[in-house]
Amino acid sequence: MRVDSHHHLWAISRGDYGWLTPDLAEIYRDFTMDDLDPLLDAAGIDRTVVVQAAATVAETEFLLETAAGADRIAGVVGWIDMEAPDALVTLDRLALHPKFRGIRPMIQDIADDEWLLRASLDPVFEALVERGLTFDALVLPRHLGPLLARARRHPGLRFVIDHGAKPALATGEIEAWKKDIARIAAETACFCKLSGLLTEAGDAPTLDRIRPAAEHLLACFGPDRLMFGSDWPVLNLASDYARWAGMVETLLADLPAAEAARVRGDTARRFYGL
């Protein structure tokens, strides 16, 4: 099974995508499975995981409703207010849906870089572990320290770093990021998504620009903890689905077939329980 572990779907008229503005012309429109299915067919992708793009429970419910009518969507990563008094009630309600897999707070947009360390989040993290749910970490390089500290508190947590923590590929200043990634990979059971790199590459979204980061992720996490994701349609800001899928195939070309198959889908299937 080949799996796209990370894509989005949205309907702008829903009104809760605060970050999605008309200046992002390439993606400022609705994106549905009718748009994605032909791209998946061309790339040989069997199943997908759709991930939240708005910090609302309503959008998670929209994604769950969409997934219920789409066999290709095998899992949904949603959003809850982790500090709300009813956070656990909301989490348990969403988890009743058979395709709900876990949550993703939009950490990159939170002003407090130490937010992950707040004690008020402890009950939800503990609940994720107890219920076998996942945590997608939408972080930037500066959040890797707090993420490591949080992971140490919950060694049973199933968590994955989205987009390799968005290294600064546009400037090439990735040495500190490389050290932090290596440390979190070595000291925790964290997984990582091979996704989102092209949109961090500035005016040169090429294989050469992203290769150092992609190869570092593969070396640190290995095929058992690294999974392919497209980040479509955000990907369209820098490239297109076919081109990104082709780049990943080039990056995996020297791996044994069984290891490449893990990155293409087996690791995502195992992590999300698809």
C-alpha positions as CSV (number, residue, x, y, z in Angstrom):
1,M,0.0,0.0,0.0
2,R,1.3,3.4,-0.9
3,V,0.1,6.2,1.3
4,D,0.2,10.0,1.2
5,S,0.5,10.7,4.9
6,H,-0.3,14.4,4.6
7,H,-2.7,16.4,2.5
8,H,-5.4,18.9,3.0
9,L,-8.9,19.6,1.7
10,W,-10.8,22.8,2.2
11,A,-13.8,24.9,1.2
12,I,-13.1,28.6,1.5
13,S,-16.7,29.5,2.2
14,R,-16.5,27.7,5.5
15,G,-14.6,30.8,6.7
16,D,-12.2,29.5,9.3
17,Y,-8.9,29.4,7.3
18,G,-7.5,32.6,8.7
19,W,-4.1,32.0,7.0
20,L,-5.5,31.4,3.6
21,T,-5.7,34.8,1.9
22,P,-6.2,35.9,-1.7
23,D,-2.5,36.7,-2.1
24,L,-1.9,32.9,-2.1
25,A,-3.4,32.8,-5.5
26,E,-2.3,29.3,-6.4
27,I,-4.3,27.8,-3.5
28,Y,-7.0,30.3,-2.8
29,R,-9.9,28.2,-4.0
30,D,-11.7,25.0,-2.9
31,F,-9.8,21.7,-3.0
32,T,-11.7,18.5,-2.9
33,M,-11.1,14.8,-3.5
34,D,-12.3,15.3,-7.1
35,D,-9.1,17.5,-7.6
36,L,-6.8,15.1,-5.8
37,D,-7.9,11.7,-7.1
38,P,-6.4,12.0,-10.5
39,L,-3.1,13.1,-9.0
40,L,-3.1,10.1,-6.7
41,D,-3.9,7.8,-9.6
42,A,-1.0,9.1,-11.6
43,A,1.4,8.7,-8.7
44,G,0.1,5.3,-7.7
45,I,-1.1,6.3,-4.3
46,D,-3.6,4.0,-2.7
47,R,-4.7,5.7,0.5
48,T,-4.3,9.1,2.2
49,V,-4.4,10.9,5.5
50,V,-6.1,14.3,5.5
51,V,-4.8,16.8,8.0
52,Q,-6.5,19.8,9.6
53,A,-5.8,23.3,8.1
54,A,-8.0,25.4,10.5
55,A,-7.8,25.7,14.2
56,T,-11.5,24.8,14.7
57,V,-13.3,21.6,15.7
58,A,-15.8,22.5,13.0
59,E,-13.2,21.9,10.3
60,T,-12.3,18.6,11.8
61,E,-15.9,17.6,11.7
62,F,-16.0,18.7,8.0
63,L,-13.0,16.5,7.3
64,L,-14.5,13.5,9.1
65,E,-17.7,13.9,7.1
66,T,-15.7,14.1,3.9
67,A,-13.7,11.1,4.8
68,A,-16.8,9.1,5.5
69,G,-17.7,9.3,1.9
70,A,-14.2,8.8,0.5
71,D,-12.7,5.3,0.7
72,R,-9.3,6.6,-0.3
73,I,-9.1,8.7,2.9
74,A,-7.9,6.2,5.5
75,G,-7.4,8.6,8.3
76,V,-8.1,12.1,9.6
77,V,-5.8,14.2,11.8
78,G,-7.9,16.9,13.4
79,W,-7.8,19.8,15.9
80,I,-9.0,20.5,19.4
81,D,-8.4,23.3,21.8
82,M,-6.0,21.4,24.1
83,E,-6.4,23.9,26.9
84,A,-10.2,24.0,26.9
85,P,-12.1,22.7,30.0
86,D,-13.9,20.2,27.7
87,A,-10.8,19.1,25.7
88,L,-11.0,15.5,26.7
89,V,-14.8,15.3,26.1
90,T,-14.2,16.8,22.6
91,L,-11.3,14.4,21.9
92,D,-13.4,11.4,22.9
93,R,-16.3,12.5,20.8
94,L,-14.2,12.9,17.7
95,A,-12.5,9.6,18.4
96,L,-15.8,7.8,18.0
97,H,-15.4,8.3,14.2
98,P,-13.6,5.2,12.8
99,K,-11.3,7.4,10.6
100,F,-10.2,9.8,13.4
101,R,-6.5,9.2,14.1
102,G,-5.2,12.1,16.2
103,I,-4.7,15.8,16.5
104,R,-2.5,18.6,15.3
105,P,-2.3,22.0,17.1
106,M,-0.9,24.7,14.8
107,I,2.2,25.2,16.9
108,Q,4.0,27.3,14.3
109,D,1.3,30.0,14.6
110,I,1.4,30.2,18.4
111,A,3.2,33.2,19.8
112,D,4.7,31.4,22.8
113,D,7.6,29.3,21.6
114,E,7.4,27.3,24.9
115,W,3.7,26.5,24.5
116,L,4.4,22.8,24.2
117,L,5.7,22.8,27.8
118,R,2.6,24.2,29.5
119,A,1.3,21.9,32.3
120,S,-2.2,22.6,31.1
121,L,-1.6,20.4,28.1
122,D,-0.6,17.4,30.2
123,P,-4.1,15.8,30.4
124,V,-4.5,15.8,26.7
125,F,-1.1,14.3,26.0
126,E,-1.8,11.6,28.6
127,A,-5.1,10.9,27.0
128,L,-3.5,10.6,23.6
129,V,-1.2,7.9,25.0
130,E,-4.0,6.1,26.8
131,R,-6.3,6.1,23.8
132,G,-3.6,5.2,21.2
133,L,-4.1,8.4,19.3
134,T,-1.4,10.3,17.4
135,F,0.1,13.8,17.6
136,D,1.2,15.7,14.6
137,A,3.8,18.3,15.5
138,L,3.5,21.3,13.1
139,V,6.7,23.0,14.3
140,L,9.5,25.2,13.2
141,P,13.2,24.6,14.0
142,R,12.9,26.8,17.1
143,H,10.3,24.4,18.6
144,L,12.4,21.2,18.5
145,G,13.8,21.8,21.9
146,P,10.4,22.1,23.6
147,L,9.2,19.2,21.5
148,L,12.0,17.0,22.7
149,A,11.2,17.9,26.3
150,R,7.5,17.1,25.8
151,A,8.4,13.8,24.2
152,R,10.5,12.8,27.2
153,R,7.5,13.4,29.5
154,H,5.5,10.9,27.4
155,P,7.6,8.1,26.1
156,G,4.5,6.2,24.9
157,L,3.3,9.1,22.7
158,R,3.0,8.4,19.0
159,F,4.1,11.7,17.5
160,V,5.3,12.7,14.1
161,I,7.1,15.9,13.0
162,D,5.4,17.5,10.0
163,H,7.5,18.7,7.1
164,G,10.8,17.9,8.8
165,A,10.2,20.9,11.1
166,K,10.5,23.3,8.1
167,P,14.2,23.8,7.8
168,A,15.4,27.2,6.5
169,L,16.2,25.8,3.0
170,A,15.8,29.2,1.3
171,T,18.9,30.5,3.2
172,G,20.7,27.2,3.6
173,E,21.2,27.9,7.3
174,I,20.3,24.4,8.5
175,E,23.2,23.3,10.7
176,A,21.4,24.0,14.0
177,W,18.3,22.3,12.6
178,K,20.4,19.2,11.6
179,K,21.7,18.9,15.2
180,D,18.3,19.2,16.8
181,I,16.7,16.8,14.3
182,A,19.4,14.3,14.9
183,R,19.0,14.6,18.7
184,I,15.2,14.2,18.7
185,A,15.5,11.2,16.3
186,A,18.1,9.5,18.5
187,E,16.6,10.2,21.9
188,T,12.9,9.6,21.2
189,A,10.6,7.3,19.2
190,C,9.5,10.3,17.1
191,F,8.5,9.8,13.4
192,C,8.9,12.3,10.7
193,K,7.2,13.3,7.4
194,L,9.1,13.7,4.2
195,S,6.9,16.5,3.1
196,G,6.7,20.3,2.8
197,L,10.3,20.9,1.9
198,L,9.8,22.5,-1.5
199,T,7.7,25.3,0.0
200,E,10.6,26.1,2.3
201,A,13.1,26.3,-0.6
202,G,12.5,29.9,-1.6
203,D,13.0,30.8,-5.2
204,A,14.7,27.5,-6.0
205,P,12.3,24.6,-5.2
206,T,14.6,22.0,-6.7
207,L,15.9,18.6,-5.8
208,D,19.3,20.0,-5.3
209,R,18.1,22.7,-2.8
210,I,16.1,20.2,-0.7
211,R,18.4,17.1,-1.0
212,P,20.7,17.9,2.1
213,A,17.6,18.2,4.3
214,A,15.8,15.2,2.8
215,E,18.9,13.0,3.1
216,H,19.5,14.1,6.7
217,L,15.9,13.1,7.6
218,L,16.3,9.7,6.0
219,A,19.7,9.2,7.8
220,C,18.3,10.2,11.2
221,F,14.9,8.6,11.2
222,G,15.5,5.7,8.8
223,P,12.7,4.1,6.6
224,D,11.0,2.8,9.7
225,R,10.2,6.3,11.0
226,L,10.1,8.4,7.8
227,M,6.9,8.6,5.7
228,F,6.0,10.2,2.4
229,G,3.6,13.1,2.4
230,S,2.6,15.6,-0.3
231,D,1.3,18.6,1.7
232,W,-1.0,19.1,-1.2
233,P,-2.4,21.6,-2.1
234,V,0.0,23.9,-0.2
235,L,2.6,22.1,-2.3
236,N,1.2,24.0,-5.3
237,L,2.8,27.2,-4.0
238,A,6.2,25.7,-5.1
239,S,5.6,22.8,-7.4
240,D,3.0,20.1,-8.3
241,Y,2.1,16.6,-7.1
242,A,3.8,14.7,-9.9
243,R,7.0,16.6,-9.6
244,W,7.3,16.2,-5.8
245,A,6.4,12.4,-6.1
246,G,9.2,12.1,-8.7
247,M,11.7,13.8,-6.5
248,V,10.9,11.5,-3.7
249,E,11.4,8.5,-6.0
250,T,14.9,9.9,-6.9
251,L,15.7,10.3,-3.2
252,L,14.7,6.7,-2.5
253,A,16.3,5.2,-5.6
254,D,19.3,3.8,-3.8
255,L,17.4,2.1,-0.9
256,P,16.6,-1.6,-0.9
257,A,13.1,-2.2,-2.2
258,A,11.7,-3.1,1.2
259,E,13.1,0.1,2.8
260,A,11.8,2.3,0.0
261,A,8.3,0.7,0.4
262,R,8.3,1.7,4.1
263,V,8.8,5.3,3.3
264,R,6.2,5.1,0.5
265,G,3.5,3.8,2.7
266,D,4.2,1.1,5.2
267,T,5.5,3.5,7.9
268,A,2.5,5.7,7.6
269,R,0.2,2.8,7.7
270,R,1.8,1.5,10.8
271,F,2.0,4.9,12.6
272,Y,-1.6,5.8,11.9
273,G,-3.0,2.3,12.2
274,L,-4.5,2.5,8.8
